[in-house]
Amino acid sequence: MAKRKKIKVDKDEAKQRVKKIWSILKKEYPDAKIALRFVNPLELLVSTILSAQCTDVRVNMVTKDLFKKYKSAGDWAKADLKQIESEIRSTGFFRNKALNIKGACTKIAEQYGGKVPGTMDELLTLPGVGRKTANCVLGDAFGIPGITCDTHVIRLSRRLGLSENSDPVKLEFDLAEILPKKNWTAFSHLIITHGRNVCMARKPNCPDCPIAKHCPSANNSALW
């Protein structure tokens, strides 16, 4: 397999490009939002942990009944670990996920009064919570701008020449430099939606892509 060429990124150009991309995608996907179903920060935290290496559709199927049973951090903290494993098995990596959910909820119950903390630093102290999960919770549960660097955001940011980094943390900081902070959460949703609908991993639909004219990788498989 031929090695993919690397797109060189000029931050000033990327800043101008992202403005055009933002405007187009906002019109294309006016209702873009997170696919995970939740009604409070705790449910989103648990759902996001479950979503690692799993589809949002599967997570939503699993949490539909889970959230009726486990309604508080204390409920999760007191639950039998093996029981949690059994209930989330279909999401994959269920042992680690169960351990992280129980651990995170135990800490929330004991140190944060049962309420999911609302800062990046505090969220990162919870088992199983990295910056991706923290940004998701901050942005969608607390309304605090956050860039969620999932696989779609990583892939499209590189194809669009917004960053050379595939490391999610480095990418997050790159995007933060070229995006207005108020748009961080919404931009994540737009890019994820576009990645699912048009700019797929193996074969992006460049001919029907509304932002192809602003994409350095459009119609060039050597850059995919």
C-alpha positions as CSV (number, residue, x, y, z in Angstrom):
1,M,0.0,0.0,0.0
2,A,1.4,3.4,-1.1
3,K,2.3,5.8,1.7
4,R,-0.1,8.7,1.9
5,K,1.2,12.1,1.2
6,K,1.2,14.6,4.0
7,I,-0.6,17.9,3.6
8,K,1.4,20.9,4.9
9,V,-0.7,23.2,7.0
10,D,-0.4,26.9,7.0
11,K,-2.3,28.2,10.1
12,D,-3.3,31.5,8.5
13,E,-4.7,29.6,5.5
14,A,-6.3,27.0,7.7
15,K,-8.1,29.8,9.7
16,Q,-9.5,31.2,6.5
17,R,-10.5,27.8,5.2
18,V,-12.3,26.8,8.3
19,K,-14.4,30.0,8.2
20,K,-15.7,28.9,4.7
21,I,-16.1,25.3,5.8
22,W,-18.1,26.4,8.9
23,S,-20.5,28.5,6.9
24,I,-21.2,25.8,4.4
25,L,-21.6,22.9,6.9
26,K,-23.9,25.1,9.1
27,K,-26.3,25.4,6.1
28,E,-25.9,21.8,5.1
29,Y,-26.5,20.3,8.6
30,P,-28.5,22.9,10.6
31,D,-29.6,20.3,13.1
32,A,-26.3,18.6,13.7
33,K,-26.0,17.4,17.3
34,I,-24.6,14.6,19.4
35,A,-26.1,11.2,18.5
36,L,-25.9,9.8,22.1
37,R,-29.1,10.0,24.0
38,F,-29.0,11.5,27.5
39,V,-30.9,13.7,29.9
40,N,-28.2,14.8,32.3
41,P,-24.4,15.0,32.6
42,L,-24.1,11.6,34.3
43,E,-25.9,9.8,31.5
44,L,-23.7,11.5,28.9
45,L,-20.6,10.6,30.8
46,V,-21.5,7.0,31.0
47,S,-22.6,6.9,27.3
48,T,-19.4,8.5,26.2
49,I,-17.3,5.9,28.1
50,L,-19.4,3.2,26.5
51,S,-19.0,4.7,23.0
52,A,-15.3,3.9,22.8
53,Q,-14.8,1.5,19.9
54,C,-18.6,1.2,19.6
55,T,-21.3,2.8,17.6
56,D,-23.6,5.4,19.1
57,V,-26.6,3.4,17.9
58,R,-25.5,0.4,19.9
59,V,-24.8,2.5,23.0
60,N,-28.2,4.1,22.8
61,M,-29.8,0.6,22.6
62,V,-27.9,-0.5,25.7
63,T,-28.4,2.7,27.8
64,K,-32.2,2.8,27.1
65,D,-32.7,0.2,29.9
66,L,-29.5,1.0,31.9
67,F,-30.6,4.5,32.7
68,K,-33.9,3.3,34.1
69,K,-32.0,1.1,36.5
70,Y,-29.0,3.3,37.4
71,K,-30.3,6.8,38.0
72,S,-27.5,8.3,40.1
73,A,-23.7,8.0,40.6
74,G,-24.4,6.2,43.8
75,D,-26.5,3.6,42.0
76,W,-23.5,2.8,39.7
77,A,-21.0,2.9,42.6
78,K,-23.0,0.4,44.6
79,A,-23.7,-1.9,41.6
80,D,-21.9,-5.3,41.3
81,L,-19.1,-5.0,38.8
82,K,-19.9,-8.3,37.1
83,Q,-23.5,-7.2,36.7
84,I,-22.4,-4.1,35.0
85,E,-20.1,-6.1,32.7
86,S,-23.0,-8.3,31.7
87,E,-25.3,-5.4,31.0
88,I,-22.8,-3.6,28.8
89,R,-21.1,-6.6,27.1
90,S,-22.4,-5.8,23.7
91,T,-20.6,-2.5,23.6
92,G,-17.2,-4.2,23.5
93,F,-14.2,-3.9,25.9
94,F,-16.9,-4.3,28.6
95,R,-14.5,-5.2,31.5
96,N,-12.5,-2.0,31.2
97,K,-15.6,0.1,30.6
98,A,-17.4,-1.4,33.6
99,L,-14.4,-0.8,35.8
100,N,-14.2,2.8,34.6
101,I,-17.9,3.6,34.9
102,K,-18.0,2.2,38.4
103,G,-14.8,4.0,39.4
104,A,-15.8,7.3,37.9
105,C,-19.2,7.2,39.6
106,T,-17.7,6.1,42.9
107,K,-15.5,9.2,42.8
108,I,-18.4,11.4,41.8
109,A,-20.5,10.1,44.6
110,E,-17.8,10.4,47.2
111,Q,-15.9,13.5,46.2
112,Y,-18.3,15.6,44.1
113,G,-21.6,15.2,46.0
114,G,-23.0,12.9,43.4
115,K,-22.8,15.6,40.7
116,V,-20.6,15.3,37.6
117,P,-17.9,18.0,37.9
118,G,-18.0,20.8,35.3
119,T,-14.4,21.6,34.6
120,M,-11.8,19.9,32.4
121,D,-9.3,19.4,35.3
122,E,-11.9,17.8,37.5
123,L,-13.3,15.5,34.8
124,L,-9.8,14.3,33.9
125,T,-9.4,12.9,37.5
126,L,-12.2,10.4,36.8
127,P,-11.3,6.9,35.8
128,G,-11.7,6.3,32.1
129,V,-12.1,10.0,31.2
130,G,-9.7,11.6,28.8
131,R,-9.9,14.9,27.0
132,K,-12.2,13.6,24.3
133,T,-14.8,12.4,26.8
134,A,-14.3,15.5,29.0
135,N,-14.9,17.9,26.0
136,C,-18.0,15.9,25.0
137,V,-19.5,16.3,28.5
138,L,-18.5,19.9,28.8
139,G,-19.8,20.9,25.4
140,D,-23.1,18.9,25.3
141,A,-24.0,18.6,29.0
142,F,-22.7,21.9,30.4
143,G,-22.7,24.2,27.4
144,I,-19.0,24.9,27.9
145,P,-17.2,24.9,24.5
146,G,-15.2,21.8,23.8
147,I,-13.6,20.2,20.7
148,T,-14.4,16.4,20.6
149,C,-11.6,14.8,18.6
150,D,-13.1,11.5,17.7
151,T,-12.1,9.4,14.6
152,H,-14.2,11.6,12.2
153,V,-12.8,14.9,13.5
154,I,-9.2,13.5,13.3
155,R,-9.7,12.2,9.7
156,L,-11.5,15.2,8.3
157,S,-9.2,17.8,10.0
158,R,-6.2,16.2,8.3
159,R,-8.0,15.9,4.9
160,L,-9.2,19.5,5.1
161,G,-5.7,20.7,5.8
162,L,-6.6,22.1,9.3
163,S,-3.9,20.1,11.1
164,E,-1.1,17.8,10.4
165,N,-1.6,15.9,13.7
166,S,-3.4,12.6,14.2
167,D,-2.8,12.7,18.0
168,P,-6.2,13.8,19.4
169,V,-4.8,16.1,22.0
170,K,-2.4,17.9,19.6
171,L,-5.2,18.1,17.1
172,E,-7.6,19.6,19.7
173,F,-5.0,22.4,20.4
174,D,-4.5,23.0,16.7
175,L,-8.2,23.4,16.0
176,A,-8.6,25.6,19.1
177,E,-6.1,28.1,17.5
178,I,-8.1,28.4,14.2
179,L,-11.7,28.2,15.5
180,P,-13.6,30.8,17.5
181,K,-14.1,29.3,21.0
182,K,-17.9,29.7,20.8
183,N,-18.0,27.4,17.8
184,W,-15.9,24.5,19.2
185,T,-18.8,22.2,20.2
186,A,-20.9,22.9,17.1
187,F,-17.9,22.4,14.8
188,S,-17.3,19.0,16.3
189,H,-20.9,18.0,15.5
190,L,-20.7,19.3,12.0
191,I,-17.5,17.5,11.2
192,I,-18.7,14.3,12.8
193,T,-22.0,14.5,10.8
194,H,-20.2,15.2,7.6
195,G,-17.7,12.4,8.2
196,R,-20.6,9.9,8.6
197,N,-22.6,11.1,5.7
198,V,-20.1,12.1,3.0
199,C,-16.4,12.0,3.9
200,M,-16.2,8.4,4.9
201,A,-12.9,6.7,5.8
202,R,-12.3,4.4,2.9
203,K,-14.1,6.2,0.1
204,P,-15.1,9.8,0.6
205,N,-17.9,11.0,-1.7
206,C,-15.9,14.0,-3.1
207,P,-18.2,14.6,-6.1
208,D,-21.2,15.3,-3.9
209,C,-19.3,17.1,-1.1
210,P,-20.4,20.7,-0.5
211,I,-17.0,21.7,0.8
212,A,-14.8,19.9,-1.8
213,K,-13.6,23.1,-3.3
214,H,-12.1,24.0,0.0
215,C,-10.5,20.6,0.6
216,P,-6.9,20.0,-0.4
217,S,-7.5,16.2,-0.4
218,A,-10.7,16.3,-2.6
219,N,-10.5,13.7,-5.4
220,N,-7.0,12.8,-4.5
221,S,-6.8,9.3,-3.0
222,A,-3.1,9.7,-2.2
223,L,-4.1,12.1,0.5
224,W,-6.9,10.1,2.1
